[in-house]
Amino acid sequence: MADKKQLNPLLKLALDIGPLILFFVMNSRLGIYYATGGFMVAVLAALAVSYALTRHIAVMPVVTAVVVLVFGGLTLVLHDDVFIKLKPTIIYLLFAGALLFGIVFNKPLLNIVFDSVFHITDEGWRKLTWRWMLFFVFLAVLNEAVWRTQTTDFWVNFKLFGFVPLTLLFGIAQVPLLNKYAAPDKKP
């Protein structure tokens, strides 16, 4: 079986964050409803580009796209921005739930998602999975707190300038764990 083609990390980052940046820009110029429509189109375009370049799509972007389309669609059809504000909470809880499912059934799902990138021991995968699961729960709670107590514009800004940096910092904070539990055959 041939190895799956991998996207250049910078292109992958652009495809992951690009729709969110478009959402931010469109919201500031046209409002939440146009931004939601643009976000929906951009998420589908990012999936299409990813598939065209690699001939496969990872599970997480597909789940994200489905939730974006459902909640974005509800936002536009019902003309109620609560649905698009709930979207991050739903996604974060879905990811946390999937990771918990993997833990309960002794199948660390992060191992499947990141196996081609990180090579760590089973204990390392378990610890990393617990950390990400709890982080996703934290992000879900934080999203609820922000959208329920702040303006829509503040929430949109926080999605880009709050959640993205928090996630990057959390990911960087996992480097010591990755180093500590590096698989013996993969250590330099």
Secondary structure, 3 states (H helix, E strand, C coil): CCCCCCCCHHHHHHHHHHHHHHHHHHHHHHCHHHHHHHHHHHHHHHHHHHHHHHCCCCHHHHHHHHHHHHHHHHHHHHCCCHHHHHHHHHHHHHHHHHHHHHHHCCCCHHHHHHCCCCCECHHHHHHHHHHHHHHHHHHHHHHHHHHHHCCHHHHHHHHHHHHHHHHHHHHHHCHHHHHHCECHHHCC
